[in-house]
Amino acid sequence: MLDGYHQTGTGFEHKKRIIAVNAALEIIKATLSAPTDAKNVDFDLGVAAKHIAPLADAIQAAIDKE
C-alpha cells in the first residue's frame, strides 16, 4: 500500500520500513474498528496518527532483532 510513498532509504532497509509502517496501520485500523459506545472518530484518528511512527519504530526494532 505504501510502497511508492516512502522515498528515503534503499533496498532492504526501505522494504523493512514499509513492512513496519503497514503493520502499524493494520493494528491501528483494527483498533479503530473495534465497537465502542459513542465513539469519537475524529479523536480516535488523531490519537492513532500520533502513534503510527512510534509503533512502526517498535515493529521495525523487533524485525531488526531477529
MODELLER restraints for C-alpha pairs under 7 A, 6 or more apart:
rsr = mdl.restraints
at = mdl.atoms
rsr.add(forms.Gaussian(group=physical.xy_distance, feature=features.Distance(at['CA:2:A'], at['CA:18:A']), mean=6.50, stdev=0.5))
rsr.add(forms.Gaussian(group=physical.xy_distance, feature=features.Distance(at['CA:3:A'], at['CA:18:A']), mean=6.42, stdev=0.5))
rsr.add(forms.Gaussian(group=physical.xy_distance, feature=features.Distance(at['CA:16:A'], at['CA:60:A']), mean=6.78, stdev=0.5))
rsr.add(forms.Gaussian(group=physical.xy_distance, feature=features.Distance(at['CA:17:A'], at['CA:60:A']), mean=6.55, stdev=0.5))
rsr.add(forms.Gaussian(group=physical.xy_distance, feature=features.Distance(at['CA:20:A'], at['CA:56:A']), mean=4.87, stdev=0.5))
rsr.add(forms.Gaussian(group=physical.xy_distance, feature=features.Distance(at['CA:20:A'], at['CA:59:A']), mean=5.49, stdev=0.5))
rsr.add(forms.Gaussian(group=physical.xy_distance, feature=features.Distance(at['CA:20:A'], at['CA:60:A']), mean=5.36, stdev=0.5))
rsr.add(forms.Gaussian(group=physical.xy_distance, feature=features.Distance(at['CA:21:A'], at['CA:56:A']), mean=4.89, stdev=0.5))
rsr.add(forms.Gaussian(group=physical.xy_distance, feature=features.Distance(at['CA:24:A'], at['CA:52:A']), mean=5.85, stdev=0.5))
rsr.add(forms.Gaussian(group=physical.xy_distance, feature=features.Distance(at['CA:24:A'], at['CA:55:A']), mean=5.74, stdev=0.5))
rsr.add(forms.Gaussian(group=physical.xy_distance, feature=features.Distance(at['CA:24:A'], at['CA:56:A']), mean=5.32, stdev=0.5))
rsr.add(forms.Gaussian(group=physical.xy_distance, feature=features.Distance(at['CA:25:A'], at['CA:52:A']), mean=6.71, stdev=0.5))
rsr.add(forms.Gaussian(group=physical.xy_distance, feature=features.Distance(at['CA:28:A'], at['CA:48:A']), mean=6.34, stdev=0.5))
rsr.add(forms.Gaussian(group=physical.xy_distance, feature=features.Distance(at['CA:32:A'], at['CA:44:A']), mean=6.98, stdev=0.5))
